Amino acid sequence: MAKRKKIKNNSLLQILAGIVILGIITFIGGNLDSDLLDSLQKEIETDSLENVQNEENATTYNSNNIQVDGNLIVDFIDVGQGDSILIRQGEHAMLIDGGTSECKDDLLSFLASEGVQKFDYIIGTHPHEDHIGSLDDVVYTYDFDTFLFPKVTTTTKTFENLVSAVSSKGKKFTTPLSGTEYSLGEATFKILAPSSDSYQSLNNYSIVIKLTYGNNSFMFTGDAESLSETEILNSFDDISADVLKLGHHGSTTSTSMKFLNAVSPRYAVVSVGKDNSYNHPTKTTMDKIENLGIPLYRTDEQGTIECISNGEDITFNVEPGSYSYMGD
């Protein structure tokens, strides 16, 4: 930024100097050769234009080369048929969803093994049991700064348990607004959904975020269906991401072709339970991923998947999985 300011100041000084020089010349030499005046004028204009162009080029260079220190670590935790994602950058941590209530021991054990001390953010994408089932246990175990949750309620015991847990810490849910940006260490994330006040399907209340670290980006979609995907497409110009967490465990209700093309991921991840009763993932979704040649990582085949970004390159702890499917 300091370099850009210097360029701008130099260009202004040169313009002012040129004006002063021309004024002096005009004043003391009214009969000065007109060709010389024209030559001086063109030289000043050329120098000013070059400085403006240099400034614009410097801006483009800075915006496309974001420098960061350290790594961003994303763990797609194996919680069976459900979602839970741990994201860390330096000393900062965020948890997106917490799987079912049956996975609480495994989830808490994993968080402890990774040395998690507290959370900057906990996100419950939407009030389905396979996403918030163990979040009450996480809340009782860990301190947190902000709990993001969509503006929707249910009468289930799972939801009531979560509300009680959050209240016990003297906290309330924060309802994120579409387009709002948050920081996680040197990473940032933007809320892409939900953007409407009400939906028929609870899945479409899912909080969808695009997280950026350096020149890498990740899309986390909860169970957002094609309706929510369309709203995102209509609201944001650039939703491209290097890594896409497939919506709704690879169901046909999500990952529409238009959305997939717009995200244009280099890698895809699906969190799904082995031999689950929902027949996830489906042939329709797996065919889309395979036909586009996108490497797919899946918790039912590979367990917990760790993804590390240094801001430029992304690596995984396992090789890509298969494109096998359960149903359609």
DOKOLZA-260510 format. One line per field, with one value per residue (C-alpha): residue in three letters; x, y, z. Coordinates in pm, 1 decimal. Layout:
N
code	[ALA:...]
u	[X:...]
v	[Y:...]
w	[Z:...]
END
This chain:
328
code	[MET:ALA:LYS:ARG:LYS:LYS:ILE:LYS:ASN:ASN:SER:LEU:LEU:GLN:ILE:LEU:ALA:GLY:ILE:VAL:ILE:LEU:GLY:ILE:ILE:THR:PHE:ILE:GLY:GLY:ASN:LEU:ASP:SER:ASP:LEU:LEU:ASP:SER:LEU:GLN:LYS:GLU:ILE:GLU:THR:ASP:SER:LEU:GLU:ASN:VAL:GLN:ASN:GLU:GLU:ASN:ALA:THR:THR:TYR:ASN:SER:ASN:ASN:ILE:GLN:VAL:ASP:GLY:ASN:LEU:ILE:VAL:ASP:PHE:ILE:ASP:VAL:GLY:GLN:GLY:ASP:SER:ILE:LEU:ILE:ARG:GLN:GLY:GLU:HIS:ALA:MET:LEU:ILE:ASP:GLY:GLY:THR:SER:GLU:CYS:LYS:ASP:ASP:LEU:LEU:SER:PHE:LEU:ALA:SER:GLU:GLY:VAL:GLN:LYS:PHE:ASP:TYR:ILE:ILE:GLY:THR:HIS:PRO:HIS:GLU:ASP:HIS:ILE:GLY:SER:LEU:ASP:ASP:VAL:VAL:TYR:THR:TYR:ASP:PHE:ASP:THR:PHE:LEU:PHE:PRO:LYS:VAL:THR:THR:THR:THR:LYS:THR:PHE:GLU:ASN:LEU:VAL:SER:ALA:VAL:SER:SER:LYS:GLY:LYS:LYS:PHE:THR:THR:PRO:LEU:SER:GLY:THR:GLU:TYR:SER:LEU:GLY:GLU:ALA:THR:PHE:LYS:ILE:LEU:ALA:PRO:SER:SER:ASP:SER:TYR:GLN:SER:LEU:ASN:ASN:TYR:SER:ILE:VAL:ILE:LYS:LEU:THR:TYR:GLY:ASN:ASN:SER:PHE:MET:PHE:THR:GLY:ASP:ALA:GLU:SER:LEU:SER:GLU:THR:GLU:ILE:LEU:ASN:SER:PHE:ASP:ASP:ILE:SER:ALA:ASP:VAL:LEU:LYS:LEU:GLY:HIS:HIS:GLY:SER:THR:THR:SER:THR:SER:MET:LYS:PHE:LEU:ASN:ALA:VAL:SER:PRO:ARG:TYR:ALA:VAL:VAL:SER:VAL:GLY:LYS:ASP:ASN:SER:TYR:ASN:HIS:PRO:THR:LYS:THR:THR:MET:ASP:LYS:ILE:GLU:ASN:LEU:GLY:ILE:PRO:LEU:TYR:ARG:THR:ASP:GLU:GLN:GLY:THR:ILE:GLU:CYS:ILE:SER:ASN:GLY:GLU:ASP:ILE:THR:PHE:ASN:VAL:GLU:PRO:GLY:SER:TYR:SER:TYR:MET:GLY:ASP]
u	[0.0:287.2:425.9:94.7:70.2:417.3:335.1:19.0:195.4:473.7:224.8:44.3:370.5:474.4:143.2:161.9:523.4:428.4:151.7:384.2:653.1:406.8:272.1:617.8:710.5:389.2:433.6:794.8:797.1:473.8:650.8:805.8:786.9:445.9:600.2:815.5:510.8:325.3:623.4:641.0:266.8:274.5:570.1:386.7:69.6:266.5:449.1:121.2:-51.4:237.7:225.2:-149.0:-102.1:178.9:-45.8:-325.1:-83.7:45.2:-310.7:-383.9:-62.3:-138.3:-495.1:-389.5:-96.6:-216.0:68.1:-5.5:203.7:160.9:-104.9:-478.5:-583.8:-927.7:-1039.3:-1349.5:-1419.1:-1559.0:-1884.2:-2068.6:-2382.8:-2343.4:-2118.7:-1847.2:-1558.0:-1273.5:-1088.4:-773.6:-544.7:-268.0:-426.5:-771.6:-1031.8:-1382.0:-1615.3:-1886.1:-2151.3:-2109.0:-2254.9:-2517.0:-2551.7:-2414.4:-2074.6:-2010.5:-1738.3:-1548.5:-1589.8:-1472.5:-1182.0:-1072.5:-1093.4:-885.5:-626.5:-585.4:-518.4:-821.8:-847.2:-1139.1:-1333.5:-1355.9:-1670.5:-1904.4:-2147.4:-2461.8:-2556.0:-2918.6:-3119.3:-3099.2:-2975.6:-2695.9:-2542.8:-2606.1:-2649.7:-2325.2:-2283.2:-2436.1:-2155.0:-1899.1:-2046.5:-2035.1:-1672.6:-1522.5:-1543.1:-1633.8:-1670.6:-1953.2:-2216.1:-2358.7:-2699.5:-2973.3:-3296.0:-3505.4:-3624.7:-3760.1:-3928.9:-3686.0:-3504.9:-3176.1:-3241.6:-3363.2:-3046.9:-2832.9:-3019.8:-2980.7:-2608.9:-2548.3:-2754.8:-2554.2:-2247.1:-2429.5:-2440.5:-2701.3:-2713.5:-2584.8:-2786.5:-2545.4:-2652.5:-2574.8:-2267.1:-2122.0:-1750.2:-1566.5:-1200.0:-1035.6:-672.4:-537.6:-829.9:-1160.3:-1499.7:-1812.0:-2170.5:-2336.1:-2659.4:-2928.4:-3060.7:-3438.8:-3651.4:-3830.9:-3803.6:-4015.5:-3711.6:-3491.7:-3195.6:-3223.7:-3171.2:-2816.6:-2541.4:-2312.1:-1971.4:-1679.1:-1353.1:-1042.0:-682.8:-417.8:-496.1:-690.8:-1062.4:-1308.8:-1686.7:-1880.4:-2244.5:-2419.4:-2726.3:-2815.3:-3029.7:-3058.9:-3296.1:-3032.6:-2764.2:-2967.4:-3002.4:-2625.3:-2569.3:-2805.4:-2642.9:-2268.8:-2049.0:-1759.8:-1828.0:-1531.6:-1347.1:-1061.0:-1238.6:-1613.4:-1782.9:-2074.3:-2413.9:-2649.5:-2402.3:-2404.2:-2782.9:-2963.5:-3120.3:-2787.0:-2485.3:-2681.2:-2480.7:-2495.1:-2370.6:-2096.0:-1976.6:-1972.3:-1774.3:-1544.4:-1364.1:-1027.0:-1128.8:-1454.9:-1527.6:-1837.2:-1915.4:-2124.6:-2179.8:-2082.3:-2383.5:-2621.2:-2998.0:-3035.9:-2854.2:-2599.4:-2414.8:-2628.7:-2534.1:-2648.4:-2408.4:-2120.0:-2152.7:-2125.8:-1807.4:-1652.5:-1743.0:-1569.6:-1262.2:-1274.0:-1082.0:-1325.6:-1247.0:-1505.9:-1529.3:-1706.3:-1400.6:-1112.0:-1222.4:-1128.0:-978.7:-719.8:-661.0:-376.5:-332.3:-28.7:-216.5:-89.9:-94.9:-345.7:-253.8:-456.9:-351.4:-508.2:-544.9:-877.7:-1161.0:-1397.3:-1705.9:-1917.4:-2273.9:-2555.4:-2867.7:-3017.4]
v	[0.0:240.6:184.2:273.3:594.0:698.8:648.0:851.0:1138.9:1143.3:1167.2:1457.6:1641.6:1598.8:1731.2:2034.7:2097.2:2082.4:2336.9:2573.8:2541.2:2606.8:2908.3:3057.1:2994.0:3148.6:3451.6:3532.9:3412.8:3488.8:3453.1:3116.2:2866.7:2692.9:2359.5:2362.1:2430.6:2143.7:1914.7:2004.6:1955.3:1609.9:1504.6:1601.6:1421.3:1107.1:1095.3:1138.4:864.5:622.7:681.4:619.9:297.6:188.9:250.2:45.3:-237.8:-232.0:-258.9:-557.6:-727.3:-685.1:-813.0:-1128.2:-1214.5:-1222.0:-1310.1:-1506.5:-1666.1:-2023.5:-2273.8:-2311.9:-2659.2:-2797.9:-3130.7:-3295.4:-3509.6:-3858.5:-3842.7:-4105.2:-3979.9:-3615.4:-3310.5:-3169.2:-2954.4:-2814.3:-2514.8:-2369.3:-2082.7:-2021.2:-1999.4:-1938.9:-2212.8:-2258.6:-2558.1:-2601.5:-2847.6:-3135.0:-3450.2:-3659.9:-3701.6:-4055.0:-3926.0:-3694.8:-3908.2:-3945.8:-3576.5:-3452.8:-3698.3:-3569.3:-3204.9:-3280.3:-3472.6:-3171.0:-2945.5:-2722.3:-2477.5:-2255.7:-2148.9:-1809.6:-1935.1:-2228.9:-2258.2:-2466.6:-2462.2:-2563.2:-2748.4:-3106.4:-3366.0:-3493.7:-3144.6:-3013.4:-3338.0:-3306.1:-2929.6:-2899.9:-3120.1:-2907.6:-2590.5:-2732.9:-2839.2:-2537.8:-2162.0:-1973.3:-1614.4:-1632.3:-1893.6:-1844.6:-1998.1:-1923.9:-1755.5:-2070.2:-2283.7:-2635.2:-2819.5:-3111.4:-3214.2:-3178.9:-2811.5:-2744.3:-2902.8:-2677.2:-2362.1:-2458.0:-2520.8:-2185.3:-2004.9:-2171.6:-1988.2:-1655.3:-1643.5:-1614.8:-1719.7:-1464.4:-1463.3:-1395.1:-1175.3:-1270.1:-1080.8:-1029.5:-1102.0:-1236.5:-1294.5:-1611.4:-1523.8:-1436.7:-1612.7:-1446.9:-1592.9:-1450.4:-1554.2:-1652.7:-1800.8:-1804.7:-1488.1:-1532.7:-1510.3:-1841.3:-2173.3:-2485.1:-2708.7:-2671.2:-2759.8:-2427.2:-2238.9:-2377.3:-2125.4:-2136.3:-1973.0:-1908.1:-1901.6:-1743.1:-1792.4:-1626.9:-1729.9:-2042.8:-2064.7:-2316.4:-2348.2:-2502.4:-2563.1:-2747.7:-2912.2:-2620.7:-2738.7:-2612.1:-2328.4:-2183.4:-2242.5:-2039.4:-1754.7:-1756.5:-1746.6:-1450.1:-1261.3:-1300.8:-1255.4:-1476.3:-1796.0:-1990.0:-2204.5:-2452.6:-2694.7:-2763.1:-2951.4:-3112.7:-3008.0:-3251.4:-3542.3:-3576.6:-3590.2:-3510.5:-3208.6:-3023.9:-2957.1:-2832.7:-2814.3:-2434.5:-2406.6:-2662.0:-2485.9:-2150.0:-2282.5:-2472.2:-2657.4:-2826.3:-3072.7:-3194.5:-3347.8:-3538.7:-3616.9:-3931.2:-4245.8:-4586.8:-4792.3:-4519.0:-4559.6:-4236.3:-4378.4:-4096.0:-4008.1:-4043.4:-4147.9:-3813.9:-3615.9:-3860.3:-3856.7:-3475.5:-3481.2:-3765.5:-3619.5:-3294.4:-3485.0:-3339.8:-3548.0:-3655.2:-3713.8:-3895.2:-3971.9:-4305.7:-4442.3:-4247.0:-4145.2:-3798.2:-3595.9:-3328.7:-3052.9:-2802.2:-2472.6:-2246.3:-1979.9:-2106.0:-2486.4:-2732.8:-3081.8:-3370.6:-3643.5:-3915.6:-4005.4:-3927.6:-4175.6:-4336.5:-4206.2:-4498.7:-4422.9:-4563.0:-4455.4:-4196.1]
w	[0.0:81.7:-268.6:-429.7:-226.2:-333.0:-700.3:-663.6:-488.6:-747.7:-1032.9:-866.3:-803.0:-1165.2:-1291.5:-1059.7:-1157.2:-1522.2:-1474.3:-1288.8:-1556.6:-1836.0:-1650.8:-1605.5:-1965.6:-2089.2:-1864.1:-1952.0:-2306.1:-2476.4:-2811.5:-2724.2:-3008.0:-3005.4:-3109.2:-2796.0:-2579.1:-2741.3:-2683.9:-2313.8:-2272.7:-2432.9:-2217.0:-1899.7:-2008.7:-2101.5:-1766.6:-1577.9:-1779.3:-1723.5:-1348.2:-1337.6:-1535.0:-1303.9:-1005.3:-1160.2:-1237.3:-880.9:-750.9:-974.2:-869.5:-498.1:-525.7:-710.2:-487.6:-128.6:105.6:424.5:696.2:812.9:708.1:704.8:819.2:730.1:876.6:731.8:1036.1:992.0:1189.6:986.6:814.5:905.5:879.8:1103.3:981.1:1191.5:1046.7:1202.1:1112.4:1363.1:1708.1:1563.0:1521.4:1383.1:1386.8:1125.7:1249.3:1491.7:1341.3:1521.1:1898.2:1861.1:1748.3:2042.8:2203.6:1876.2:1795.5:2135.4:2128.2:1787.7:1893.8:2203.5:2001.7:1773.8:2070.6:2030.5:2322.5:2219.1:1913.7:1749.6:1578.0:1596.1:1306.4:1310.9:944.8:1006.5:1274.8:1147.5:1394.1:1169.8:1176.6:1529.2:1724.0:1923.0:1918.7:2266.7:2401.0:2215.2:2367.2:2720.7:2665.8:2488.6:2518.9:2203.4:2088.6:1833.9:1749.7:1401.0:1334.9:1078.6:1181.5:1218.4:1508.0:1553.2:1838.0:1842.6:2157.7:1970.7:1897.0:2251.3:2392.4:2176.0:2280.6:2647.6:2604.4:2434.6:2699.1:2976.1:2846.2:2856.9:2477.2:2204.8:1842.4:1593.6:1272.6:985.0:696.2:339.2:221.8:570.9:606.4:910.9:993.6:1118.8:1177.7:833.9:666.5:585.6:511.7:353.9:419.2:89.1:223.9:339.6:179.6:214.7:528.3:492.0:310.0:289.4:335.8:644.8:423.8:242.7:569.1:561.2:622.0:319.4:341.3:109.8:303.5:153.7:264.1:52.4:-304.0:-203.0:-128.8:11.6:-21.2:269.4:182.4:467.1:315.0:84.9:-204.9:-562.6:-458.5:-226.6:-489.8:-740.1:-490.3:-441.6:-818.7:-845.6:-557.6:-609.1:-915.1:-808.2:-616.1:-751.9:-498.2:-499.6:-266.5:-262.0:18.7:-165.2:-36.4:137.5:139.7:-238.2:-272.5:-599.1:-425.3:-431.7:-654.8:-955.2:-1276.1:-1292.2:-935.9:-990.1:-1304.5:-1125.9:-830.1:-1068.9:-788.6:-823.9:-550.1:-398.9:-59.0:50.6:413.1:415.5:623.1:491.4:376.3:497.1:469.1:267.0:-37.5:-33.0:-245.7:-556.6:-907.2:-1049.7:-833.0:-865.9:-1244.9:-1248.7:-1042.5:-1240.9:-1581.6:-1489.6:-1372.2:-1020.3:-762.5:-491.1:-124.6:89.6:459.1:407.9:227.9:379.1:726.8:845.7:561.2:638.1:386.1:426.8:242.6:256.3:62.5:-272.5:-272.5:-127.7:-9.9:128.3:371.6:157.0:-208.1:-381.6:-335.5:-583.5:-760.9:-640.9:-539.9:-328.8:-518.5:-750.8]
END
